[in-house]
Amino acid sequence: MSEKSRKIFSMVAPGTPLHEGLENILRARTGGFVVVGDVPEVISIVRGGFRLDAEFSPAAMYELAKMDGAIILSSSGDRIVWANATLVPDPDIPSRETGLRHSTAERVAKMTGQLVIAISQRRSVITVYMGHTRYVLRDIGVVLAKANQALQTMSNYQDVFSRALLNLSALEFIEEVTVGDIVKVIQRYELLRRAWDEVTDYVAELGSEGRLVKVQSEEIISGTYEDALFVVMDYLPAGGQAEAEKLLNSLAEWPFDEVLDAQAVAKALTQNSAVSTESSMMPRGYRALSKISRLPLSVIQNVVNGFGSLKAIRGASTEELDEIDGIGEVRARAVREGLARLRDQVVRNLTL
């Protein structure tokens, strides 16, 4: 969903006063025409009607909608500036609408860039325009059903992502990681993130009705970005956080088919167009160390820089770890014990 669409829903979604007023008009089947934004571009095309400059309320908007003209609200939507106005946009602006009210609304939106709402008297439909964006508000029950379906898809993706991470951890400890194993994790994270994007769009449209869906989706996505980021930091040639973030942000812009192309993802990860998904890889140890409690990222960075790989870190003695800046004897023991526990946990979970 574009930023413009999110802005639209922030004003007309359920729970907002404007949405309540629109619903009142819809139920009364009187039809209506509302412009949100008393900017000069709008006022310059007003013909007739009368200026109110009164406080907005859903009831007031409903009563004013009984007249044929447009209602013009302030840009913040908290005041009714004009009522029963006739708007005369440039007739040369193209419109795909057929009805007078809707074609005028579309031209006003394109001409002024403001939020314009047309409520159909005959079809009981609310159509929203902003600039060249057009959207028909859907029944809340329909949107909620689609949101719950997307939420279930997101939960399934999260399960698959977690399983891929667990498998990668096991392969890291036995030193049998291939490029293909890493690619699977990255692909599954990106699919999960895209499902979350879809749920987030539905939440924006649902407004106050989408609170529970929002909480559930945030619980599912929680921590997954960090896991994916550390995976990329473990295997990306540059290895830094900024470069890893850049790669994940780049994948978010890829077409869906390219995300599913293992070779394309492998090329982006290894920065080698000739790489095979069967090629062996060695983790630096970022993700494994991130699972040890109270170990700051700066200290993890020092450990990785000091030893270069997870294998070397696991093989290091307490004394060798103690020599790393920011570690100390207590943290050195915590690292050794934490990695041993992580290995046992991975093996135990795989056998379940």
C-alpha atoms as one frame of an Amber mdcrd trajectory, in Angstrom:
protein
   0.000   0.000   0.000   1.327   3.441  -0.892   1.891   6.213   1.639  -0.988
   8.082   0.025  -3.358   5.161   0.618  -2.276   4.941   4.264  -3.009   8.650
   4.644  -6.476   8.106   3.188  -7.277   5.286   5.604  -5.959   7.230   8.588
  -8.793   9.692   7.960 -11.676   7.474   6.811 -11.068   4.153   8.598 -13.548
   2.837  11.207 -13.191   4.615  14.529 -12.670   8.046  12.979 -15.408  10.722
  13.221 -15.349  11.140   9.445 -16.070   7.437   8.923 -19.036   7.654  11.306
 -20.448  10.558   9.314 -19.960   8.711   6.031 -21.691   5.623   7.421 -24.657
   7.774   8.519 -24.970   9.166   4.991 -24.629   5.700   3.489 -27.381   4.247
   5.693 -29.725   7.152   4.918 -29.159   6.630   1.171 -29.008  10.381   0.547
 -25.671  10.340  -1.257 -22.923  12.808  -0.523 -19.856  14.687  -1.722 -17.092
  15.604   0.750 -13.749  17.347   0.205 -11.158  17.257   2.999  -8.931  20.301
   2.571  -9.907  23.984   2.402  -6.774  24.856   0.451  -6.817  27.715  -2.109
  -6.935  25.215  -4.985 -10.280  23.935  -3.673 -11.795  27.259  -2.668 -10.978
  28.701  -6.114 -13.383  26.260  -7.807 -16.272  26.755  -5.347 -19.398  28.250
  -6.852 -22.394  28.950  -4.645 -23.202  27.309  -1.328 -22.496  28.975   1.988
 -19.556  29.289   4.322 -20.006  27.757   7.783 -16.656  27.415   9.562 -18.347
  25.251  12.203 -16.966  22.448  14.339 -17.178  19.073  12.633 -19.483  16.366
  13.939 -20.810  13.234  12.203 -24.382  14.361  12.831 -23.774  17.805  11.313
 -22.173  16.319   8.222 -25.085  13.906   7.838 -27.630  16.734   7.960 -25.681
  18.899   5.503 -25.369  15.980   3.086 -29.146  16.111   2.553 -28.428  19.084
   0.281 -27.051  18.326  -3.161 -23.842  20.341  -2.943 -20.420  19.416  -1.642
 -19.268  19.664   1.954 -15.757  21.079   2.347 -13.870  20.248   5.525 -10.677
  21.755   6.876  -7.438  19.932   6.030  -7.399  18.414   9.527 -11.042  17.371
   9.165 -12.103  19.004  12.451 -14.175  21.842  10.957 -16.900  22.146   8.335
 -15.804  25.076   6.204 -18.347  25.084   3.371 -21.692  23.413   2.689 -23.908
  22.905  -0.357 -21.046  24.055  -2.564 -20.951  23.585  -6.308 -17.462  22.637
  -7.445 -16.341  23.413 -10.982 -13.083  21.598 -11.794 -11.354  21.794 -15.162
 -13.585  19.794 -17.559 -10.533  18.819 -19.628  -9.235  16.646 -16.780 -10.011
  13.047 -17.789 -12.376  10.975 -15.644 -13.357   7.331 -15.980 -16.485   7.855
 -13.881 -19.916   8.142 -15.495 -22.082   9.793 -12.819 -21.878  13.575 -12.389
 -21.040  13.394  -8.665 -18.272  10.830  -9.077 -16.743  12.370 -12.214 -16.656
  15.756 -10.477 -15.099  14.176  -7.380 -12.386  12.503  -9.457 -11.564  15.723
 -11.324 -11.417  17.728  -8.095  -9.036  15.178  -6.560  -6.753  15.194  -9.613
  -6.826  18.984  -9.856  -6.230  19.774  -6.174  -4.518  16.665  -4.762  -6.924
  16.689  -1.814  -8.967  13.839  -0.342 -12.376  13.735  -2.041 -15.180  11.341
  -1.099 -18.270  10.483  -3.141 -21.125   8.475  -1.603 -23.387   6.851  -4.156
 -27.071   7.263  -3.369 -28.164   4.405  -5.612 -25.360   1.854  -5.092 -24.589
   2.594  -1.415 -20.851   2.710  -2.127 -18.205   5.064  -0.722 -15.518   5.964
  -3.271 -12.410   7.820  -2.148 -10.110   9.843  -4.396  -6.778  11.523  -3.726
  -4.760  12.797  -6.646  -4.831   9.968  -9.188  -5.593   7.337  -6.542  -9.093
   5.864  -6.468 -10.353   3.427  -3.858 -13.773   1.957  -3.058 -14.205   1.396
   0.669 -15.134  -2.218   1.334 -17.481  -3.707   3.895 -15.650  -4.182   7.201
 -16.714  -7.827   7.427 -15.120  -8.581   4.056 -11.881  -6.791   4.957 -11.718
  -8.500   8.361 -12.146 -11.930   6.770  -9.325 -11.204   4.314  -7.146  -9.877
   7.151  -7.617 -13.047   9.183  -6.808 -15.166   6.134  -3.618 -13.143   5.553
  -2.789 -13.465   9.249  -3.019 -17.262   8.993  -0.739 -17.203   5.936   1.693
 -15.058   7.882   1.661 -17.526  10.784   2.397 -20.393   8.380   5.317 -18.493
   6.867   6.662 -17.798  10.345   6.601 -21.515  11.155   8.482 -22.306   7.943
  11.000 -19.521   8.621  11.635 -20.770  12.160  12.162 -24.300  10.873  14.614
 -23.062   8.245  16.539 -21.166  10.942  16.665 -24.252  13.148  17.953 -26.342
  10.263  20.574 -23.704   9.456  21.736 -23.669  13.084  22.204 -27.445  13.044
  24.185 -27.279   9.817  26.342 -24.486  11.232  27.352 -26.594  14.216  28.325
 -29.538  12.019  29.942 -27.231   9.456  27.852 -28.341   6.470  26.162 -25.095
   5.425  25.648 -24.471   1.723  24.609 -21.327  -0.110  21.233 -22.948  -0.779
  20.559 -23.369   2.965  21.116 -19.656   3.558  19.034 -18.709   0.534  16.081
 -20.715   1.906  16.172 -18.733   5.143  16.347 -15.390   3.346  13.526 -16.324
   0.955  11.271 -17.467   3.783  11.897 -14.289   5.731  11.019 -12.146   2.715
   7.797 -14.102   2.132   6.913 -13.613   5.806   7.667  -9.900   5.591   5.462
  -9.524   2.514   2.610 -11.312   4.263   3.075  -8.877   7.161   2.918  -5.956
   4.708  -0.413  -7.280   3.432  -1.792  -7.647   6.957  -0.601  -4.122   7.766
  -2.562  -2.800   4.782  -5.701  -4.482   6.056  -5.092  -3.074   9.559  -4.905
   0.441   8.087  -8.201  -0.116   6.293  -9.870  -1.615   9.354  -8.962   1.255
  11.660 -10.238   0.627  15.192 -11.659  -2.724  14.059  -8.158  -4.015  13.279
  -6.547  -3.690  16.715  -6.523  -7.411  17.465  -5.185  -8.281  14.008  -2.419
  -5.719  14.503  -1.397  -7.174  17.866  -1.346 -10.716  16.465   0.679  -9.751
  13.393   3.247  -7.850  15.455   3.644 -10.842  17.749   4.257 -13.143  14.758
   6.800 -10.830  13.088   8.601  -9.933  16.322  12.318 -10.767  16.232  12.303
 -12.156  12.690  14.014  -9.148  11.132  16.890  -9.413  13.604  17.267 -13.129
  12.849  17.353 -12.486   9.103  19.755  -9.586   9.550  22.230 -11.685  11.545
  22.025 -14.481   8.958  22.971 -12.031   6.214  25.738 -10.522   8.380  27.100
 -14.045   8.922  27.489 -14.788   5.209  27.566 -11.551   3.194  31.130 -10.930
   1.939  31.232  -7.412   3.417  29.711  -8.665   6.671  28.681  -5.312   8.143
  25.260  -4.396   9.502  24.752  -1.552   7.011  25.453  -3.818   4.037  23.167
  -6.530   5.427  20.345  -4.018   5.899  20.921  -2.771   2.361  20.509  -6.288
   0.970  17.293  -6.963   2.898  15.859  -3.595   1.832  16.777  -4.396  -1.762
  15.002  -7.776  -1.626  11.858  -6.016  -0.442  11.723  -4.227  -3.805  12.197
  -7.372  -5.902   9.292  -8.833  -7.921   7.798 -11.921  -6.311   9.170 -14.290
  -8.972  12.717 -13.059  -8.392  12.449 -13.650  -4.651  11.579 -17.282  -5.409
  14.582 -17.588  -7.741  17.219 -19.263  -5.545  20.038 -18.466  -7.962  19.143
 -14.757  -8.023  19.116 -14.574  -4.216  22.375 -16.542  -4.050  23.995 -14.076
  -6.455  22.841 -11.104  -4.338  24.069 -12.737  -1.125  27.487 -13.863  -2.340
  27.944 -11.054  -4.887  29.094 -13.761  -7.289  27.049 -14.441 -10.416  28.696
 -17.847 -10.947  28.098 -19.195  -7.444  26.424 -22.583  -6.994  23.757 -23.149
  -4.361  25.760 -26.228  -3.375  28.853 -24.188  -2.481  29.947 -24.446   1.161
  29.795 -21.433   3.481  31.128 -20.726   6.972  29.218 -18.482   9.399  30.990
 -15.645  11.160  28.985 -16.250  14.340  26.799 -13.147  14.625  23.497 -15.010
  14.930  24.773 -17.682  17.312  26.291 -15.060  19.610  23.098 -12.968  19.472
  21.280 -15.839  21.207  23.476 -15.423  24.305  21.705 -13.149  26.775  23.155
  -9.787  27.766  25.794  -9.822  25.047  25.726  -6.382  23.316  26.135  -6.119
  19.558  29.355  -4.147  20.012  30.865  -7.050  21.974  29.569  -9.574  19.419
  31.294  -7.508  16.736  34.553  -7.595  18.687  34.368 -11.374  19.090  33.627
 -11.931  15.393  36.426  -9.581  14.362  38.782 -11.317  16.763  38.149 -14.903
  15.622  36.581 -14.590  12.165  34.239 -17.584  12.259  31.813 -19.470  14.476
  34.100 -22.512  14.313  37.024 -20.506  15.715  34.831 -18.940  18.412  33.554
 -22.352  19.532  37.113 -23.672  19.668  38.453 -20.732  21.651  39.365 -21.192
  25.302  38.053 -19.003  28.099  41.459 -17.316  28.260  41.448 -16.548  24.525
  37.945 -15.124  24.698  38.939 -13.087  27.749  41.493 -11.240  25.631  38.761
  -9.748  23.413  37.871  -6.156  24.230  34.645  -5.973  26.245  34.521  -9.672
  27.133  36.177 -10.363  30.485  36.278 -13.685  32.295  32.561 -13.789  33.154
  31.428 -13.103  29.589  34.050 -15.499  28.231  32.500 -18.331  30.243  29.022
 -17.173  29.232  29.992 -17.361  25.551  31.386 -20.883  25.823  28.478 -22.154
  27.901  25.922 -20.307  25.766  27.159 -21.797  22.515  27.199 -25.273  24.079
  23.598 -24.834  25.268  22.562 -23.519  21.857  24.033 -26.581  20.168  22.239
 -28.935  22.576  18.989 -27.034  22.104  19.222 -27.209  18.313  19.877 -30.940
  18.371  17.019 -31.516  20.841  14.534 -29.479  18.785  15.437 -31.291  15.571
  14.719 -34.649  17.174  11.269 -33.581  18.411
